[in-house]
Amino acid sequence: MIAHDLNRNRGPWCVVCAVEKRSSNHWFKIIDEPRVRMVAELDDQRPGDPVCGEACAVKKISEWMSARKARR
């Protein structure tokens, strides 16, 4: 899923549920590092995937943990 639609000057968009960010302050960014996945504030300067709240952040981390376990 695309986090930013290039045809629109809005966003960011949640990579899990495709909701557009409005005025909520509950947004996070999922940052992938080599062996670690971090949750940071959306304002963090590092590149990452925006998620709209705790439920979507937990879903992204859960998918990452499942993929790591499957590789072992």
N, CA, C and O atoms as a Tripos MOL2 file, in Angstrom:
@<TRIPOS>MOLECULE
protein
  288   287    72     0     0
PROTEIN
NO_CHARGES

@<TRIPOS>ATOM
      1 N           0.8370   -1.1560    0.0000 N.3       1 MET1
      2 CA          0.0000    0.0000    0.0000 C.3       1 MET1
      3 C           0.8980    1.2400    0.0000 C.2       1 MET1
      4 O           1.9320    1.2520    0.6680 O.2       1 MET1
      5 N           0.5210    2.2570   -0.7250 N.am      2 ILE2
      6 CA          1.3160    3.4650   -0.8300 C.3       2 ILE2
      7 C           0.9550    4.4040    0.3120 C.2       2 ILE2
      8 O          -0.2230    4.6830    0.5390 O.2       2 ILE2
      9 N           1.9560    4.8900    1.0290 N.am      3 ALA3
     10 CA          1.7130    5.7890    2.1490 C.3       3 ALA3
     11 C           1.3670    7.1980    1.6850 C.2       3 ALA3
     12 O           0.6180    7.9000    2.3640 O.2       3 ALA3
     13 N           1.8850    7.6150    0.5650 N.am      4 HIS4
     14 CA          1.6150    8.9450    0.0290 C.3       4 HIS4
     15 C           1.1510    8.8060   -1.4130 C.2       4 HIS4
     16 O           1.8470    8.2230   -2.2450 O.2       4 HIS4
     17 N          -0.0220    9.3430   -1.7020 N.am      5 ASP5
     18 CA         -0.5190    9.3470   -3.0690 C.3       5 ASP5
     19 C           0.0620   10.5710   -3.7660 C.2       5 ASP5
     20 O          -0.2190   11.7000   -3.3640 O.2       5 ASP5
     21 N           0.8600   10.3670   -4.7920 N.am      6 LEU6
     22 CA          1.5330   11.4630   -5.4680 C.3       6 LEU6
     23 C           0.5750   12.4030   -6.1780 C.2       6 LEU6
     24 O           0.9500   13.5290   -6.5080 O.2       6 LEU6
     25 N          -0.6530   11.9660   -6.4200 N.am      7 ASN7
     26 CA         -1.6310   12.8130   -7.0930 C.3       7 ASN7
     27 C          -2.3310   13.7680   -6.1360 C.2       7 ASN7
     28 O          -3.1240   14.6060   -6.5660 O.2       7 ASN7
     29 N          -2.0490   13.6490   -4.8570 N.am      8 ARG8
     30 CA         -2.6800   14.5030   -3.8650 C.3       8 ARG8
     31 C          -1.6110   15.1650   -3.0160 C.2       8 ARG8
     32 O          -0.5550   14.5840   -2.7650 O.2       8 ARG8
     33 N          -1.8830   16.3620   -2.5840 N.am      9 ASN9
     34 CA         -0.9600   17.0600   -1.7000 C.3       9 ASN9
     35 C          -1.4450   16.9810   -0.2610 C.2       9 ASN9
     36 O          -1.3640   17.9580    0.4830 O.2       9 ASN9
     37 N          -1.9400   15.8360    0.1200 N.am     10 ARG10
     38 CA         -2.4310   15.6180    1.4740 C.3      10 ARG10
     39 C          -1.6590   14.4710    2.0800 C.2      10 ARG10
     40 O          -0.7620   13.9050    1.4560 O.2      10 ARG10
     41 N          -2.0110   14.1390    3.2840 N.am     11 GLY11
     42 CA         -1.3950   12.9790    3.9070 C.3      11 GLY11
     43 C          -0.5890   13.3750    5.1060 C.2      11 GLY11
     44 O          -0.6460   14.5410    5.4980 O.2      11 GLY11
     45 N           0.1360   12.5160    5.7000 N.am     12 PRO12
     46 CA          0.4420   11.1580    5.2510 C.3      12 PRO12
     47 C          -0.7470   10.2130    5.4120 C.2      12 PRO12
     48 O          -1.7640   10.5540    6.0150 O.2      12 PRO12
     49 N          -0.5840    9.0350    4.8610 N.am     13 TRP13
     50 CA         -1.6080    8.0040    4.8910 C.3      13 TRP13
     51 C          -1.0730    6.8100    5.6650 C.2      13 TRP13
     52 O           0.1030    6.4650    5.5460 O.2      13 TRP13
     53 N          -1.9270    6.1830    6.4550 N.am     14 CYS14
     54 CA         -1.5330    5.0040    7.2280 C.3      14 CYS14
     55 C          -1.2380    3.8480    6.2680 C.2      14 CYS14
     56 O          -2.0340    3.5720    5.3700 O.2      14 CYS14
     57 N          -0.1080    3.1780    6.4510 N.am     15 VAL15
     58 CA          0.2590    2.0690    5.5660 C.3      15 VAL15
     59 C          -0.5400    0.8080    5.8600 C.2      15 VAL15
     60 O          -0.5160   -0.1290    5.0630 O.2      15 VAL15
     61 N          -1.2450    0.7620    6.9800 N.am     16 VAL16
     62 CA         -2.0260   -0.4230    7.3320 C.3      16 VAL16
     63 C          -3.4770   -0.2820    6.8860 C.2      16 VAL16
     64 O          -3.9980   -1.1610    6.1990 O.2      16 VAL16
     65 N          -4.1360    0.8120    7.2670 N.am     17 CYS17
     66 CA         -5.5730    0.9440    6.9900 C.3      17 CYS17
     67 C          -5.9130    2.0530    5.9960 C.2      17 CYS17
     68 O          -7.0880    2.2680    5.6990 O.2      17 CYS17
     69 N          -4.9180    2.7550    5.4800 N.am     18 ALA18
     70 CA         -5.0830    3.7880    4.4390 C.3      18 ALA18
     71 C          -5.8920    5.0000    4.8870 C.2      18 ALA18
     72 O          -6.5080    5.6670    4.0560 O.2      18 ALA18
     73 N          -5.9000    5.2940    6.1800 N.am     19 VAL19
     74 CA         -6.5720    6.4810    6.6920 C.3      19 VAL19
     75 C          -5.6360    7.6740    6.5320 C.2      19 VAL19
     76 O          -4.4260    7.5620    6.7330 O.2      19 VAL19
     77 N          -6.2090    8.8090    6.1710 N.am     20 GLU20
     78 CA         -5.4040   10.0220    6.0300 C.3      20 GLU20
     79 C          -5.2310   10.7000    7.3880 C.2      20 GLU20
     80 O          -6.1620   10.7380    8.1930 O.2      20 GLU20
     81 N          -4.0440   11.2320    7.6360 N.am     21 LYS21
     82 CA         -3.8090   11.9600    8.8790 C.3      21 LYS21
     83 C          -4.5470   13.2860    8.8230 C.2      21 LYS21
     84 O          -4.4640   14.0310    7.8460 O.2      21 LYS21
     85 N          -5.2490   13.5500    9.8680 N.am     22 ARG22
     86 CA         -5.9480   14.8380    9.9810 C.3      22 ARG22
     87 C          -5.3240   15.5990   11.1470 C.2      22 ARG22
     88 O          -4.1700   16.0170   11.0480 O.2      22 ARG22
     89 N          -6.0380   15.7870   12.2300 N.am     23 SER23
     90 CA         -5.4930   16.5530   13.3490 C.3      23 SER23
     91 C          -5.1320   15.6800   14.5490 C.2      23 SER23
     92 O          -4.7620   16.2050   15.5990 O.2      23 SER23
     93 N          -5.2300   14.3850   14.4130 N.am     24 SER24
     94 CA         -4.9280   13.4840   15.5230 C.3      24 SER24
     95 C          -3.4470   13.5260   15.8730 C.2      24 SER24
     96 O          -2.5980   13.6710   14.9930 O.2      24 SER24
     97 N          -3.1430   13.3990   17.1510 N.am     25 ASN25
     98 CA         -1.7470   13.3750   17.5660 C.3      25 ASN25
     99 C          -1.3100   11.9630   17.9460 C.2      25 ASN25
    100 O          -0.2830   11.7990   18.6060 O.2      25 ASN25
    101 N          -2.0430   10.9690   17.5570 N.am     26 HIS26
    102 CA         -1.7390    9.5850   17.9110 C.3      26 HIS26
    103 C          -1.0070    8.8350   16.8080 C.2      26 HIS26
    104 O          -1.0020    7.6040   16.8040 O.2      26 HIS26
    105 N          -0.4010    9.5340   15.8930 N.am     27 TRP27
    106 CA          0.2910    8.9030   14.7780 C.3      27 TRP27
    107 C           1.7120    8.5400   15.1630 C.2      27 TRP27
    108 O           2.3610    9.2300   15.9500 O.2      27 TRP27
    109 N           2.1830    7.4350   14.5870 N.am     28 PHE28
    110 CA          3.5360    6.9550   14.8370 C.3      28 PHE28
    111 C           4.2090    6.6630   13.5030 C.2      28 PHE28
    112 O           3.5840    6.7060   12.4430 O.2      28 PHE28
    113 N           5.4780    6.3690   13.5850 N.am     29 LYS29
    114 CA          6.2400    5.9700   12.4040 C.3      29 LYS29
    115 C           6.9480    4.6640   12.7530 C.2      29 LYS29
    116 O           7.5910    4.5650   13.7990 O.2      29 LYS29
    117 N           6.8320    3.6620   11.8800 N.am     30 ILE30
    118 CA          7.5290    2.3970   12.0490 C.3      30 ILE30
    119 C           8.8330    2.4990   11.2680 C.2      30 ILE30
    120 O           8.8280    2.6840   10.0510 O.2      30 ILE30
    121 N           9.9480    2.3770   11.9790 N.am     31 ILE31
    122 CA         11.2710    2.5350   11.3730 C.3      31 ILE31
    123 C          11.9620    1.1800   11.3500 C.2      31 ILE31
    124 O          12.0970    0.5190   12.3800 O.2      31 ILE31
    125 N          12.3950    0.7750   10.1630 N.am     32 ASP32
    126 CA         13.1060   -0.4960   10.0090 C.3      32 ASP32
    127 C          14.6060   -0.2550   10.0460 C.2      32 ASP32
    128 O          15.1520    0.5110    9.2520 O.2      32 ASP32
    129 N          15.2400   -0.9090   10.9630 N.am     33 GLU33
    130 CA         16.6990   -0.9210   11.0480 C.3      33 GLU33
    131 C          17.1050   -2.3650   10.7770 C.2      33 GLU33
    132 O          16.2450   -3.2460   10.7740 O.2      33 GLU33
    133 N          18.3880   -2.6320   10.5490 N.am     34 PRO34
    134 CA         18.7940   -4.0120   10.2450 C.3      34 PRO34
    135 C          18.4540   -5.0070   11.3480 C.2      34 PRO34
    136 O          19.4910   -5.1060   12.0040 O.2      34 PRO34
    137 N          17.7380   -5.6090   11.7560 N.am     35 ARG35
    138 CA         17.4100   -6.5500   12.8220 C.3      35 ARG35
    139 C          16.4880   -5.9570   13.8750 C.2      35 ARG35
    140 O          16.1590   -6.6380   14.8460 O.2      35 ARG35
    141 N          16.0570   -4.7000   13.7120 N.am     36 VAL36
    142 CA         15.2060   -4.0490   14.7140 C.3      36 VAL36
    143 C          14.1060   -3.2700   13.9960 C.2      36 VAL36
    144 O          14.3330   -2.6720   12.9440 O.2      36 VAL36
    145 N          12.9280   -3.2890   14.5760 N.am     37 ARG37
    146 CA         11.8400   -2.4330   14.1000 C.3      37 ARG37
    147 C          11.4710   -1.5180   15.2530 C.2      37 ARG37
    148 O          11.1740   -1.9880   16.3510 O.2      37 ARG37
    149 N          11.4890   -0.2180   15.0140 N.am     38 MET38
    150 CA         11.2330    0.7550   16.0730 C.3      38 MET38
    151 C           9.9550    1.5310   15.8000 C.2      38 MET38
    152 O           9.5510    1.7240   14.6540 O.2      38 MET38
    153 N           9.3320    1.9700   16.8860 N.am     39 VAL39
    154 CA          8.1740    2.8480   16.8040 C.3      39 VAL39
    155 C           8.6310    4.2140   17.2990 C.2      39 VAL39
    156 O           9.1800    4.3300   18.3940 O.2      39 VAL39
    157 N           8.4040    5.2490   16.4910 N.am     40 ALA40
    158 CA          8.8260    6.6000   16.8560 C.3      40 ALA40
    159 C           7.6750    7.5630   16.5940 C.2      40 ALA40
    160 O           6.6670    7.2070   15.9850 O.2      40 ALA40
    161 N           7.8510    8.7790   17.0660 N.am     41 GLU41
    162 CA          6.8800    9.8250   16.7720 C.3      41 GLU41
    163 C           6.8880   10.0970   15.2740 C.2      41 GLU41
    164 O           7.9020    9.9050   14.6030 O.2      41 GLU41
    165 N           5.7720   10.5350   14.7690 N.am     42 LEU42
    166 CA          5.6740   10.8080   13.3370 C.3      42 LEU42
    167 C           6.6390   11.9130   12.9150 C.2      42 LEU42
    168 O           7.0660   11.9440   11.7610 O.2      42 LEU42
    169 N           6.9870   12.8130   13.8190 N.am     43 ASP43
    170 CA          7.8910   13.9220   13.5010 C.3      43 ASP43
    171 C           9.3470   13.4930   13.3610 C.2      43 ASP43
    172 O          10.1840   14.2850   12.9280 O.2      43 ASP43
    173 N           9.6600   12.2520   13.7210 N.am     44 ASP44
    174 CA         11.0380   11.7650   13.6460 C.3      44 ASP44
    175 C          11.5670   11.9240   12.2250 C.2      44 ASP44
    176 O          10.8410   11.6700   11.2650 O.2      44 ASP44
    177 N          12.8140   12.3380   12.0820 N.am     45 GLN45
    178 CA         13.3930   12.6250   10.7670 C.3      45 GLN45
    179 C          13.8310   11.3830    9.9950 C.2      45 GLN45
    180 O          14.0780   11.4640    8.7920 O.2      45 GLN45
    181 N          13.9310   10.2440   10.6620 N.am     46 ARG46
    182 CA         14.3360    9.0220    9.9690 C.3      46 ARG46
    183 C          13.2160    8.5300    9.0610 C.2      46 ARG46
    184 O          12.0420    8.7210    9.3780 O.2      46 ARG46
    185 N          13.5570    7.8980    7.9330 N.am     47 PRO47
    186 CA         12.5150    7.3760    7.0440 C.3      47 PRO47
    187 C          11.7730    6.2110    7.6910 C.2      47 PRO47
    188 O          12.3650    5.4040    8.4080 O.2      47 PRO47
    189 N          10.4930    6.1370    7.4330 N.am     48 GLY48
    190 CA          9.6980    5.0510    7.9930 C.3      48 GLY48
    191 C           8.2810    5.0890    7.4700 C.2      48 GLY48
    192 O           7.9090    5.9780    6.7050 O.2      48 GLY48
    193 N           7.4890    4.1110    7.8930 N.am     49 ASP49
    194 CA          6.1040    3.9880    7.4600 C.3      49 ASP49
    195 C           5.1670    4.6160    8.4910 C.2      49 ASP49
    196 O           5.2100    4.2260    9.6580 O.2      49 ASP49
    197 N           4.3200    5.5780    8.1000 N.am     50 PRO50
    198 CA          3.3850    6.1690    9.0500 C.3      50 PRO50
    199 C           2.2370    5.2150    9.3630 C.2      50 PRO50
    200 O           1.7100    4.5520    8.4700 O.2      50 PRO50
    201 N           1.8550    5.1500   10.6340 N.am     51 VAL51
    202 CA          0.6950    4.3720   11.0660 C.3      51 VAL51
    203 C          -0.1880    5.2660   11.9320 C.2      51 VAL51
    204 O           0.3100    6.1270   12.6580 O.2      51 VAL51
    205 N          -1.4970    5.0580   11.8510 N.am     52 CYS52
    206 CA         -2.4450    6.0050   12.4310 C.3      52 CYS52
    207 C          -2.7140    5.8160   13.9150 C.2      52 CYS52
    208 O          -3.4070    6.6430   14.5080 O.2      52 CYS52
    209 N          -2.2180    4.8050   14.5170 N.am     53 GLY53
    210 CA         -2.4710    4.6350   15.9370 C.3      53 GLY53
    211 C          -1.8890    3.3480   16.4660 C.2      53 GLY53
    212 O          -1.1590    2.6360   15.7760 O.2      53 GLY53
    213 N          -2.2290    3.0670   17.7070 N.am     54 GLU54
    214 CA         -1.6590    1.9040   18.3880 C.3      54 GLU54
    215 C          -2.0240    0.5870   17.7130 C.2      54 GLU54
    216 O          -1.1760   -0.2950   17.5730 O.2      54 GLU54
    217 N          -3.2740    0.4500   17.2960 N.am     55 ALA55
    218 CA         -3.7070   -0.8160   16.6840 C.3      55 ALA55
    219 C          -2.9410   -1.1050   15.3950 C.2      55 ALA55
    220 O          -2.5150   -2.2380   15.1740 O.2      55 ALA55
    221 N          -2.7620   -0.1030   14.5500 N.am     56 CYS56
    222 CA         -2.0300   -0.3060   13.3000 C.3      56 CYS56
    223 C          -0.5450   -0.5170   13.5630 C.2      56 CYS56
    224 O           0.0980   -1.2880   12.8490 O.2      56 CYS56
    225 N           0.0170    0.1500   14.5730 N.am     57 ALA57
    226 CA          1.4230   -0.0590   14.9290 C.3      57 ALA57
    227 C           1.6320   -1.4860   15.4070 C.2      57 ALA57
    228 O           2.6030   -2.1350   15.0170 O.2      57 ALA57
    229 N           0.7350   -1.9790   16.2450 N.am     58 VAL58
    230 CA          0.8400   -3.3520   16.7490 C.3      58 VAL58
    231 C           0.7080   -4.3460   15.5970 C.2      58 VAL58
    232 O           1.4100   -5.3560   15.5710 O.2      58 VAL58
    233 N          -0.1810   -4.0710   14.6500 N.am     59 LYS59
    234 CA         -0.3480   -4.9810   13.5080 C.3      59 LYS59
    235 C           0.9310   -5.0520   12.6730 C.2      59 LYS59
    236 O           1.3490   -6.1420   12.2830 O.2      59 LYS59
    237 N           1.5660   -3.8950   12.3910 N.am     60 LYS60
    238 CA          2.8130   -3.8860   11.6200 C.3      60 LYS60
    239 C           3.9190   -4.6460   12.3450 C.2      60 LYS60
    240 O           4.6580   -5.4080   11.7210 O.2      60 LYS60
    241 N           4.0380   -4.4490   13.6420 N.am     61 ILE61
    242 CA          5.0750   -5.1250   14.4200 C.3      61 ILE61
    243 C           4.7910   -6.6230   14.4950 C.2      61 ILE61
    244 O           5.7140   -7.4360   14.4280 O.2      61 ILE61
    245 N           3.5330   -6.9840   14.6310 N.am     62 SER62
    246 CA          3.1520   -8.3950   14.6650 C.3      62 SER62
    247 C           3.4860   -9.0940   13.3480 C.2      62 SER62
    248 O           3.9770  -10.2230   13.3510 O.2      62 SER62
    249 N           3.2250   -8.4330   12.2330 N.am     63 GLU63
    250 CA          3.5740   -8.9970   10.9160 C.3      63 GLU63
    251 C           5.0900   -9.1820   10.8020 C.2      63 GLU63
    252 O           5.5550  -10.1950   10.2810 O.2      63 GLU63
    253 N           5.8500   -8.2160   11.2830 N.am     64 TRP64
    254 CA          7.3110   -8.2910   11.2390 C.3      64 TRP64
    255 C           7.8190   -9.4470   12.1020 C.2      64 TRP64
    256 O           8.7250  -10.1740   11.6930 O.2      64 TRP64
    257 N           7.2410   -9.6190   13.2950 N.am     65 MET65
    258 CA          7.6630  -10.7110   14.1740 C.3      65 MET65
    259 C           7.3420  -12.0680   13.5550 C.2      65 MET65
    260 O           8.1450  -12.9970   13.6440 O.2      65 MET65
    261 N           6.1750  -12.1850   12.9290 N.am     66 SER66
    262 CA          5.7930  -13.4360   12.2740 C.3      66 SER66
    263 C           6.7430  -13.7680   11.1200 C.2      66 SER66
    264 O           7.1320  -14.9220   10.9420 O.2      66 SER66
    265 N           7.1090  -12.7570   10.3460 N.am     67 ALA67
    266 CA          8.0320  -12.9820    9.2290 C.3      67 ALA67
    267 C           9.4090  -13.4010    9.7350 C.2      67 ALA67
    268 O          10.0410  -14.2780    9.1460 O.2      67 ALA67
    269 N           9.8810  -12.7870   10.8190 N.am     68 ARG68
    270 CA         11.1850  -13.1720   11.3950 C.3      68 ARG68
    271 C          11.1610  -14.6040   11.9170 C.2      68 ARG68
    272 O          12.1220  -15.3540   11.7470 O.2      68 ARG68
    273 N          10.0520  -14.9720   12.5550 N.am     69 LYS69
    274 CA          9.9410  -16.3260   13.1020 C.3      69 LYS69
    275 C           9.8970  -17.3520   11.9780 C.2      69 LYS69
    276 O          10.4690  -18.4350   12.1070 O.2      69 LYS69
    277 N           9.2220  -17.0220   10.8740 N.am     70 ALA70
    278 CA          9.1260  -17.9410    9.7410 C.3      70 ALA70
    279 C          10.4790  -18.1650    9.0680 C.2      70 ALA70
    280 O          10.7230  -19.2290    8.4990 O.2      70 ALA70
    281 N          11.3600  -17.1610    9.1320 N.am     71 ARG71
    282 CA         12.6810  -17.2900    8.5070 C.3      71 ARG71
    283 C          13.6130  -18.1770    9.3060 C.2      71 ARG71
    284 O          14.6080  -18.6620    8.7660 O.2      71 ARG71
    285 N          13.3270  -18.3980   10.5510 N.am     72 ARG72
    286 CA         14.2270  -19.2060   11.4030 C.3      72 ARG72
    287 C          14.0460  -20.6620   11.1940 C.2      72 ARG72
    288 O          14.7240  -21.4670   11.8320 O.2      72 ARG72
@<TRIPOS>BOND
     1     1     2 1
     2     2     3 1
     3     3     4 2
     4     3     5 am
     5     5     6 1
     6     6     7 1
     7     7     8 2
     8     7     9 am
     9     9    10 1
    10    10    11 1
    11    11    12 2
    12    11    13 am
    13    13    14 1
    14    14    15 1
    15    15    16 2
    16    15    17 am
    17    17    18 1
    18    18    19 1
    19    19    20 2
    20    19    21 am
    21    21    22 1
    22    22    23 1
    23    23    24 2
    24    23    25 am
    25    25    26 1
    26    26    27 1
    27    27    28 2
    28    27    29 am
    29    29    30 1
    30    30    31 1
    31    31    32 2
    32    31    33 am
    33    33    34 1
    34    34    35 1
    35    35    36 2
    36    35    37 am
    37    37    38 1
    38    38    39 1
    39    39    40 2
    40    39    41 am
    41    41    42 1
    42    42    43 1
    43    43    44 2
    44    43    45 am
    45    45    46 1
    46    46    47 1
    47    47    48 2
    48    47    49 am
    49    49    50 1
    50    50    51 1
    51    51    52 2
    52    51    53 am
    53    53    54 1
    54    54    55 1
    55    55    56 2
    56    55    57 am
    57    57    58 1
    58    58    59 1
    59    59    60 2
    60    59    61 am
    61    61    62 1
    62    62    63 1
    63    63    64 2
    64    63    65 am
    65    65    66 1
    66    66    67 1
    67    67    68 2
    68    67    69 am
    69    69    70 1
    70    70    71 1
    71    71    72 2
    72    71    73 am
    73    73    74 1
    74    74    75 1
    75    75    76 2
    76    75    77 am
    77    77    78 1
    78    78    79 1
    79    79    80 2
    80    79    81 am
    81    81    82 1
    82    82    83 1
    83    83    84 2
    84    83    85 am
    85    85    86 1
    86    86    87 1
    87    87    88 2
    88    87    89 am
    89    89    90 1
    90    90    91 1
    91    91    92 2
    92    91    93 am
    93    93    94 1
    94    94    95 1
    95    95    96 2
    96    95    97 am
    97    97    98 1
    98    98    99 1
    99    99   100 2
   100    99   101 am
   101   101   102 1
   102   102   103 1
   103   103   104 2
   104   103   105 am
   105   105   106 1
   106   106   107 1
   107   107   108 2
   108   107   109 am
   109   109   110 1
   110   110   111 1
   111   111   112 2
   112   111   113 am
   113   113   114 1
   114   114   115 1
   115   115   116 2
   116   115   117 am
   117   117   118 1
   118   118   119 1
   119   119   120 2
   120   119   121 am
   121   121   122 1
   122   122   123 1
   123   123   124 2
   124   123   125 am
   125   125   126 1
   126   126   127 1
   127   127   128 2
   128   127   129 am
   129   129   130 1
   130   130   131 1
   131   131   132 2
   132   131   133 am
   133   133   134 1
   134   134   135 1
   135   135   136 2
   136   135   137 am
   137   137   138 1
   138   138   139 1
   139   139   140 2
   140   139   141 am
   141   141   142 1
   142   142   143 1
   143   143   144 2
   144   143   145 am
   145   145   146 1
   146   146   147 1
   147   147   148 2
   148   147   149 am
   149   149   150 1
   150   150   151 1
   151   151   152 2
   152   151   153 am
   153   153   154 1
   154   154   155 1
   155   155   156 2
   156   155   157 am
   157   157   158 1
   158   158   159 1
   159   159   160 2
   160   159   161 am
   161   161   162 1
   162   162   163 1
   163   163   164 2
   164   163   165 am
   165   165   166 1
   166   166   167 1
   167   167   168 2
   168   167   169 am
   169   169   170 1
   170   170   171 1
   171   171   172 2
   172   171   173 am
   173   173   174 1
   174   174   175 1
   175   175   176 2
   176   175   177 am
   177   177   178 1
   178   178   179 1
   179   179   180 2
   180   179   181 am
   181   181   182 1
   182   182   183 1
   183   183   184 2
   184   183   185 am
   185   185   186 1
   186   186   187 1
   187   187   188 2
   188   187   189 am
   189   189   190 1
   190   190   191 1
   191   191   192 2
   192   191   193 am
   193   193   194 1
   194   194   195 1
   195   195   196 2
   196   195   197 am
   197   197   198 1
   198   198   199 1
   199   199   200 2
   200   199   201 am
   201   201   202 1
   202   202   203 1
   203   203   204 2
   204   203   205 am
   205   205   206 1
   206   206   207 1
   207   207   208 2
   208   207   209 am
   209   209   210 1
   210   210   211 1
   211   211   212 2
   212   211   213 am
   213   213   214 1
   214   214   215 1
   215   215   216 2
   216   215   217 am
   217   217   218 1
   218   218   219 1
   219   219   220 2
   220   219   221 am
   221   221   222 1
   222   222   223 1
   223   223   224 2
   224   223   225 am
   225   225   226 1
   226   226   227 1
   227   227   228 2
   228   227   229 am
   229   229   230 1
   230   230   231 1
   231   231   232 2
   232   231   233 am
   233   233   234 1
   234   234   235 1
   235   235   236 2
   236   235   237 am
   237   237   238 1
   238   238   239 1
   239   239   240 2
   240   239   241 am
   241   241   242 1
   242   242   243 1
   243   243   244 2
   244   243   245 am
   245   245   246 1
   246   246   247 1
   247   247   248 2
   248   247   249 am
   249   249   250 1
   250   250   251 1
   251   251   252 2
   252   251   253 am
   253   253   254 1
   254   254   255 1
   255   255   256 2
   256   255   257 am
   257   257   258 1
   258   258   259 1
   259   259   260 2
   260   259   261 am
   261   261   262 1
   262   262   263 1
   263   263   264 2
   264   263   265 am
   265   265   266 1
   266   266   267 1
   267   267   268 2
   268   267   269 am
   269   269   270 1
   270   270   271 1
   271   271   272 2
   272   271   273 am
   273   273   274 1
   274   274   275 1
   275   275   276 2
   276   275   277 am
   277   277   278 1
   278   278   279 1
   279   279   280 2
   280   279   281 am
   281   281   282 1
   282   282   283 1
   283   283   284 2
   284   283   285 am
   285   285   286 1
   286   286   287 1
   287   287   288 2
@<TRIPOS>SUBSTRUCTURE
     1 MET1         2 RESIDUE 1 A MET
     2 ILE2         6 RESIDUE 1 A ILE
     3 ALA3        10 RESIDUE 1 A ALA
     4 HIS4        14 RESIDUE 1 A HIS
     5 ASP5        18 RESIDUE 1 A ASP
     6 LEU6        22 RESIDUE 1 A LEU
     7 ASN7        26 RESIDUE 1 A ASN
     8 ARG8        30 RESIDUE 1 A ARG
     9 ASN9        34 RESIDUE 1 A ASN
    10 ARG10       38 RESIDUE 1 A ARG
    11 GLY11       42 RESIDUE 1 A GLY
    12 PRO12       46 RESIDUE 1 A PRO
    13 TRP13       50 RESIDUE 1 A TRP
    14 CYS14       54 RESIDUE 1 A CYS
    15 VAL15       58 RESIDUE 1 A VAL
    16 VAL16       62 RESIDUE 1 A VAL
    17 CYS17       66 RESIDUE 1 A CYS
    18 ALA18       70 RESIDUE 1 A ALA
    19 VAL19       74 RESIDUE 1 A VAL
    20 GLU20       78 RESIDUE 1 A GLU
    21 LYS21       82 RESIDUE 1 A LYS
    22 ARG22       86 RESIDUE 1 A ARG
    23 SER23       90 RESIDUE 1 A SER
    24 SER24       94 RESIDUE 1 A SER
    25 ASN25       98 RESIDUE 1 A ASN
    26 HIS26      102 RESIDUE 1 A HIS
    27 TRP27      106 RESIDUE 1 A TRP
    28 PHE28      110 RESIDUE 1 A PHE
    29 LYS29      114 RESIDUE 1 A LYS
    30 ILE30      118 RESIDUE 1 A ILE
    31 ILE31      122 RESIDUE 1 A ILE
    32 ASP32      126 RESIDUE 1 A ASP
    33 GLU33      130 RESIDUE 1 A GLU
    34 PRO34      134 RESIDUE 1 A PRO
    35 ARG35      138 RESIDUE 1 A ARG
    36 VAL36      142 RESIDUE 1 A VAL
    37 ARG37      146 RESIDUE 1 A ARG
    38 MET38      150 RESIDUE 1 A MET
    39 VAL39      154 RESIDUE 1 A VAL
    40 ALA40      158 RESIDUE 1 A ALA
    41 GLU41      162 RESIDUE 1 A GLU
    42 LEU42      166 RESIDUE 1 A LEU
    43 ASP43      170 RESIDUE 1 A ASP
    44 ASP44      174 RESIDUE 1 A ASP
    45 GLN45      178 RESIDUE 1 A GLN
    46 ARG46      182 RESIDUE 1 A ARG
    47 PRO47      186 RESIDUE 1 A PRO
    48 GLY48      190 RESIDUE 1 A GLY
    49 ASP49      194 RESIDUE 1 A ASP
    50 PRO50      198 RESIDUE 1 A PRO
    51 VAL51      202 RESIDUE 1 A VAL
    52 CYS52      206 RESIDUE 1 A CYS
    53 GLY53      210 RESIDUE 1 A GLY
    54 GLU54      214 RESIDUE 1 A GLU
    55 ALA55      218 RESIDUE 1 A ALA
    56 CYS56      222 RESIDUE 1 A CYS
    57 ALA57      226 RESIDUE 1 A ALA
    58 VAL58      230 RESIDUE 1 A VAL
    59 LYS59      234 RESIDUE 1 A LYS
    60 LYS60      238 RESIDUE 1 A LYS
    61 ILE61      242 RESIDUE 1 A ILE
    62 SER62      246 RESIDUE 1 A SER
    63 GLU63      250 RESIDUE 1 A GLU
    64 TRP64      254 RESIDUE 1 A TRP
    65 MET65      258 RESIDUE 1 A MET
    66 SER66      262 RESIDUE 1 A SER
    67 ALA67      266 RESIDUE 1 A ALA
    68 ARG68      270 RESIDUE 1 A ARG
    69 LYS69      274 RESIDUE 1 A LYS
    70 ALA70      278 RESIDUE 1 A ALA
    71 ARG71      282 RESIDUE 1 A ARG
    72 ARG72      286 RESIDUE 1 A ARG
